[in-house]
Amino acid sequence: MVQQEHLDILLKQSVSEWNKWRKVRSEILPDLRDANLSEGNLDHINFKRVNVTGANLRGTSLCSACLSFANLMGADLTGANLSHANLDGAIFRKTLLSNAKCTNADVRDTLFVDTDLSTLNGLETVHHLGPSIIDITTIYRSHGKISEKFLRGAGVPEVFLDFVRKQGKKPFDYFTCFISYANEDEHFVEVLRQDLQKAGVRCWFAPINSRPGERFPEKIAEAIRFHDKLLLVFSKHSLKSTWVEHEVELARQKEQQNGGKTLVLFPIHLDSTVIDQPGWAKFIKEKRHIADFLHWKQPPVYQKRLNSLLSALNKTEGNM
């Protein structure tokens, strides 16, 4: 969590006072994780090596700020202004940069990992003082909508740029899926996951994707946040699961945040329990079609249901 002492220095004093404090106490690496700094004016601030993981920086002005080697993993920089900022060595991992601006910013050894750059304004004006790292997930998440000038300046090989041009938009027409289920249904989920992966759908579900020692609730919340859709496996077991209920609520919140323009929650059922059972799942029965995988162990039936599911996942309206 955020170090309150560090946050108080920032919020209760001016940027110039913060910068003086950083200069005098250069051995301190401020921890501003999860801090709410939205809509602030932090122009010229010294955030070198500052940990702002998960911080809310929506609409914040960071013009000419020093963000060298700052950790911006999971930070929300929607609509932020990074013009003329020093981004050398900064870590953008799963960072939200929708409609942010980076005009004439400096980059070198900057990490862009699993981050959508498609609406980051000013990429073509960035000053490349050296190569940066852009992973394939960032290119996919951006649906190929990244300035070639920026990619070339960051050191992306010309042969890869040529490959992307030849493919058009097809390689980027894909989605990712989080599977919410009860442990008792893991056999079905593993079969479904393998078939979805074969069809080009990147899937996440807890047993194979979580690592020992990770903060499990935060890991799941992050997975739902950064996957396009949540596939809910209804059964007599999942209806009793508080984990599944929580995951569904996170998906509902995500739909509300996008104004209902894109459906996130796609339910399927393995037994008839959900049809008659009251409780937290009632709204799903009333608002969504629940795909029937009741006889999934019969290959012809399963394949037909799988094809319908893939078709529905590819549509924003989510009808199955």
N, C-alpha and C positions, 0 to 999 in steps of 0.2 A: 504493500500500500504506500501511498504518497507520504513522504516525510513532512509532517505539518510545519516543522520549523522552517524548512526550505520554502514551502508554499507561502507561509506568512511573510517571509522576506520579499517574495515576489509580489504579492498582492497588496501589501501595506506600504511598499516603497516604490519609487519610480524605477524605470528601466535603468537609468544611469546609476542609481544607488545599487541596484542588483549587480550591474557590471563591475562597479567598484569592489563590492563584496567578493565577486568571483575572482577578481585580480588579486585581492589580499589573501583570500583563502583558496588558492588555486589547487590545493591538495584535495578539496572536497568535490565530490562528483554528485551534484544535486539529484535527488530522486523525486520526480513529479509524476510517478505512475498514477494513472486514472484521475489526474487533476482536471478540474473544470476551468479551462482558460478560454472558453468560447467568446467570440466577439470582442476580444481584447486588442489593445494596440501594443504590440511587442516589437515594434520596429527597432532594429539595431541591437536587439538583445543578444547576450552571450549565452547560448545554449550548447556550447561545446561540451560533448560527452555527457550531456544531461539525459537521464532516463525519463522519457515521456511516453513510455509504453501505455497504450490504452487511454491516453489523455484526450479530452474533448477540446479540440482546437477549431471547431467549426466557425468559419467566418473571421478567424483571427488574422490580424495583419502582422506578418513576420518579414516585412521588407528589410533587406540588407541585414537580416539576422545571421548570426553565426550558429549553424546547426551541424558543424563539423563533428562527425562521429557520434552524433546524437542517435539514440535508439527510439525510433518512431513506430515500432511494431504495434499494429492494431490501433494506432491513434486515428482519430477522426479529424481530418483536415479538409472536410467538405467546404468549398468556398473560401478557403484560406488564401492569403496572398504571400507567396514565397519569392516574389520578384527580387532579383539582385542578392538573394540569400546565398551563403556559403554552405553547400550541401556535400562537401568533400567527406567521404567515408560514412555518410549518414545511412541509417538502416531503414528502408521502407519495406516492411514485410507485412502483408495483409493490411496495409494502410489505406484508409479511405481518402481519395484525392479527387472526388467528383467535383468538377467545375472549380477546382483550385487553379492558382496561377503561379507559374515559375519563370516568368520572363527574365531573361538575362541572368539566371542563377548560375552558379559555378558548381560543376560536378567533377569528381574524380574518385575512383574506388567506391563509388556510391552503389549500394545494394538495392535493387528493385526486385523483390521476391513476392510472387503470388499477389500482385497489386495491379489493379486496373488503371492504366494510364490513358485510356481512350478519351477522357474529357478533361485531362490536365492541360490547361492552356499555356502556350508559350514554349512547348518542348523544342520547337525548331530554333528558338533563340538561345537555348542553353549553351554556356561556354564549357566545352569539354577540355579540362586541364590534364586529362589522362583518361584511360579506359575505365568503364564502370561494369558492374555485373547485372545482367538482365536475364532472369531465368525464363524457361519456356512457358511456365504457368502464367507469368506476367503477359507474355505475348498472346497467349490464348485468352486470358481474361479480358484483354483489351481488344479481342476480336480482330487483331491485325491492324487496328486503327491507331498506329503509333507512327509519328513522323519518321520517314526513312533517314532524313538528315540527322535526327536524334540517334537512331539506332546505329547508323554508320559512325557517328562521332563517339558513341559509347564503346565501339570496337566490335560490333556484331559483324561477322564475316559476310562479304558480298555474296558468296555462294548461298548462304542461308537466305539473304534478302531476295535473291533471284528465285529461290525455291518458293518462297511465300508468294511472290508476284505470280508465278505460274499456277499456283493452286487456287488463286482467287480467294473468296471468302469461305469456301467449303471447309477447310480445316478448322475454322473457328466456330462453325455452327454446331455447338455441343453444349451440354449442360452438366452440372454436377448434382449429386443426390446424396442426402443424409437419410439413412434408414433407421427409423425408430421402432423398437420391438421389445418384447420380453425375452429373457434368456431361454425360456422353455421352447421358444420358436426358432432357435438359432439354426437348426438344420435347414429349415425352409429358407431362412434369410441368406445362408451361405450359398445355397443353390441359386437363389434369385440374384444375389450379388454377382456371382460368376457370369450369369447370362447377361446381366445389365452391362458388365464390364466388356464382354465380348461385343456388345452392340455399341460400344463407344461411350457409355455413361460412366463417369468416374464416381465411385461410391465410397462412402465412409460409414462404418459402424463400429461400435466401441471395442469389441474383443480384439480385432486385428489392428486397430489404428491407435489405441491408447497405449502409452508407455508407462511402465512402472514408475511410481513417484510423481506422476503428473497430477495437478489439481483437477480431479475428474469433472466436477460440475462446470468449471470454467472452460475446460477442454471441449465439452459438449456444446456449451453455449457458443463458443467460438466456431465450432464446426457448422452449426446451424446457421450462424450469421454469414459464413463465407461459402456455403453451398446454395445452389440455386433453388433446390426443391427439397422438401421433406416427405419421404415415403413412409406412411404410417401403416404398420402391420397390426391390424385389429385381431384380437383373439380373446378367449376367456382369461388368458394370462395377462395380456397387455392392459386390459381394462382394470386390472387390480394394481398396476404398476404406477407408483407416484413419479418415477423417472419418465415414463412415457407421457403421462399427463403434463409434466413440466415441459417436455420437448415440444409437445403440441402447442402449448401456450406460447412458447418462443416463436414457433412458426406463425401463429396467428398474429403476434405482434409485428413480425416482419411483413406480413401482408398489409397490415394497417399502416405501416410506415411508408409503403409504396403506393398507398391510396387505393389498394385493391386492383391496380392495373395488371399485376402479374400474380397468378396463383402460386403459392408456395406449398400448400398442404395437399397431398394426394393419398387418400386412404384406400386400403385393400383389406379384405377380411378372410380369415382361415376357417371360421366356424360361424354359426348363426347367433352367437351370444350378443353381438353388437346390435342386431336387429331388434331385439326385445329389451335389452338392458337400458335402464335410465341412468342418469349420472352425467359426468363431465363430457361424455362423448355425444350427448344429445344434439348439440348444435351441428355436429358433423353429419349426423343422420338426416337432419333437416335441410342442410345447405349443400351437401356434396353427394355425388354418386359414389358408392363404395364398391370397388371392383371385386368380383367374386373369384377367389382362389380356393374355394372350398374343396375341390377335387384336384388339387395341384399335383398329386402323385400319379395322376393319369396323364401320360405324355401329350396326347393330342389336345386335351382340355387345357393343360398348362401352357402349351405353346400358343394356343389361341388367346389365352388371357394375357400372356406375356406380350404378344404383338399389340394387343389393345392398350396395354399399359404404356408401352413405348410410344405409341401414337399419341396418347393423352399427355405424356410428359413433354412431348414436343409442341404441344399447343398451350397457349396462355390461358385458355378458358378451362382446361382441365377436365373436359367431359370424357368419360370412359364408357 
